[in-house]
Amino acid sequence: MLDLIFRRATEADLPAIIGLLADDILGSSREATGPESYPQYLNAFRVIDADANQFLMVVVDGTRIVGTLQLTFIPGLARGGLKRGQIEAVRVASDRRGDGIGEAMFDWAFKKCRFEQCGIVQLTTDRSRTEAHRFYDRLGFESAHIGYKKTL
């Protein structure tokens, strides 16, 4: 049985979160882990932390952060004013993948979204993350939309 703690991230957790974001094939090429980049991450963290519709979560096993995800609660007018939970930046430490941490993280996220009165939980995932796609399918997500991005 996993003995994990799910909690709101703090500034002290930021180096571990950055490490998790960089700990995969896509993140290793787009995340900057040097000390010169830390102020950018710290500024972003502070904006997230100050926003009531954001929840940056970390998963702690013992004294080690082994997972993270960001939840955004999106109020909307569509679907009769339905609120959505958007899950982003899902990461589990590479040496802990397959241990059930990801599933436990999503169980936690679903409960948090229900508590926040969300009627839909959605996420985006890179097209190349085929293992993640199988995982999300297994959790009951459906590939229902086509997503577009534009870099500014």
C-alpha positions as CSV (number, residue, x, y, z in Angstrom):
1,M,0.0,0.0,0.0
2,L,1.3,3.4,-0.9
3,D,1.7,5.9,2.0
4,L,1.7,9.1,0.0
5,I,0.9,12.6,1.1
6,F,-0.9,14.9,-1.4
7,R,-0.5,18.6,-0.6
8,R,-0.3,22.1,-2.0
9,A,3.2,22.9,-3.2
10,T,5.3,25.5,-1.4
11,E,8.2,27.6,-2.7
12,A,10.6,25.1,-1.0
13,D,9.3,22.4,-3.3
14,L,10.1,24.3,-6.4
15,P,13.5,22.7,-7.2
16,A,12.0,19.2,-6.9
17,I,9.0,20.2,-9.2
18,I,11.4,21.6,-11.8
19,G,13.4,18.4,-11.6
20,L,10.2,16.4,-12.2
21,L,9.2,18.6,-15.1
22,A,12.6,18.0,-16.7
23,D,12.7,14.3,-16.0
24,D,11.4,13.0,-19.3
25,I,12.2,13.1,-22.9
26,L,10.1,16.2,-23.7
27,G,10.8,18.1,-20.5
28,S,14.5,17.5,-20.8
29,S,14.6,19.7,-23.9
30,R,12.2,22.4,-22.8
31,E,12.8,22.9,-19.1
32,A,15.8,25.0,-17.9
33,T,17.3,23.5,-14.7
34,G,20.2,25.9,-14.1
35,P,20.2,28.5,-11.3
36,E,19.8,31.3,-13.8
37,S,16.3,30.1,-14.7
38,Y,15.1,29.7,-11.1
39,P,13.7,33.3,-10.9
40,Q,11.4,32.7,-13.8
41,Y,10.1,29.5,-12.2
42,L,9.7,31.3,-8.9
43,N,7.7,34.2,-10.4
44,A,5.4,31.7,-12.2
45,F,5.0,29.7,-8.9
46,R,4.0,32.8,-7.1
47,V,1.4,33.7,-9.7
48,I,0.0,30.2,-9.5
49,D,0.0,30.1,-5.7
50,A,-1.8,33.5,-5.5
51,D,-4.7,32.4,-7.8
52,A,-7.6,30.8,-6.1
53,N,-8.4,28.8,-9.2
54,Q,-5.0,27.1,-9.3
55,F,-3.8,24.2,-7.2
56,L,-0.2,23.1,-7.7
57,M,0.0,19.7,-6.0
58,V,3.0,17.6,-4.9
59,V,3.0,14.0,-3.9
60,V,5.4,13.2,-1.1
61,D,6.6,9.7,-0.2
62,G,8.6,9.9,3.0
63,T,10.7,13.0,2.6
64,R,10.9,12.8,-1.2
65,I,8.6,14.6,-3.7
66,V,7.7,11.8,-6.3
67,G,4.9,13.5,-8.3
68,T,3.3,16.7,-9.2
69,L,0.4,18.1,-11.2
70,Q,-1.4,21.4,-11.6
71,L,-5.1,21.8,-11.4
72,T,-6.9,24.8,-12.8
73,F,-10.6,25.3,-12.0
74,I,-12.2,27.0,-15.0
75,P,-15.6,28.6,-14.5
76,G,-17.6,28.9,-17.7
77,L,-20.9,29.8,-19.2
78,A,-21.1,26.8,-21.6
79,R,-23.1,23.8,-20.6
80,G,-25.2,25.8,-18.2
81,G,-22.4,27.4,-16.3
82,L,-20.4,24.1,-15.8
83,K,-17.1,24.5,-14.1
84,R,-14.2,22.4,-15.5
85,G,-11.1,21.0,-13.9
86,Q,-8.0,21.2,-16.1
87,I,-5.1,18.9,-15.3
88,E,-1.7,19.9,-16.6
89,A,2.0,19.2,-16.0
90,V,1.5,15.7,-14.6
91,R,4.8,14.1,-13.7
92,V,5.9,11.1,-11.6
93,A,9.6,10.5,-10.8
94,S,11.0,8.3,-13.5
95,D,12.2,5.7,-11.0
96,R,8.7,5.5,-9.5
97,R,6.6,5.1,-12.6
98,G,4.6,1.9,-12.5
99,D,4.3,2.1,-8.7
100,G,0.6,3.3,-8.7
101,I,1.5,6.9,-7.9
102,G,0.0,8.3,-11.1
103,E,-3.3,6.5,-10.5
104,A,-3.3,7.8,-6.9
105,M,-2.7,11.3,-8.1
106,F,-5.7,11.2,-10.4
107,D,-7.9,9.7,-7.7
108,W,-6.9,12.7,-5.6
109,A,-7.4,15.2,-8.5
110,F,-10.9,13.8,-9.2
111,K,-11.9,14.2,-5.6
112,K,-10.5,17.7,-5.5
113,C,-12.5,18.6,-8.7
114,R,-15.7,17.2,-7.2
115,F,-15.1,19.2,-4.1
116,E,-14.7,22.3,-6.3
117,Q,-18.0,21.4,-8.0
118,C,-16.4,20.7,-11.4
119,G,-18.6,18.8,-13.8
120,I,-15.9,17.8,-16.2
121,V,-12.2,17.0,-15.8
122,Q,-10.0,17.5,-18.9
123,L,-6.4,17.4,-19.8
124,T,-4.1,17.8,-22.8
125,T,-1.2,15.5,-23.5
126,D,1.5,15.6,-26.2
127,R,0.8,13.5,-29.2
128,S,4.1,11.6,-28.7
129,R,3.2,10.4,-25.1
130,T,1.6,7.1,-26.1
131,E,2.1,5.5,-22.7
132,A,0.4,8.4,-21.1
133,H,-2.5,8.0,-23.6
134,R,-3.0,4.4,-22.6
135,F,-2.9,5.5,-18.9
136,Y,-5.5,8.2,-19.5
137,D,-7.7,5.8,-21.4
138,R,-7.6,3.3,-18.6
139,L,-8.7,6.1,-16.2
140,G,-11.8,6.7,-18.3
141,F,-10.7,9.8,-20.2
142,E,-12.0,10.0,-23.8
143,S,-10.2,11.6,-26.7
144,A,-13.1,13.9,-27.5
145,H,-11.5,17.0,-29.0
146,I,-8.8,18.2,-31.3
147,G,-6.4,20.6,-29.6
148,Y,-4.5,23.4,-31.1
149,K,-1.6,25.5,-29.8
150,K,0.2,28.6,-31.1
151,T,3.5,29.7,-29.7
152,L,3.6,33.5,-29.1
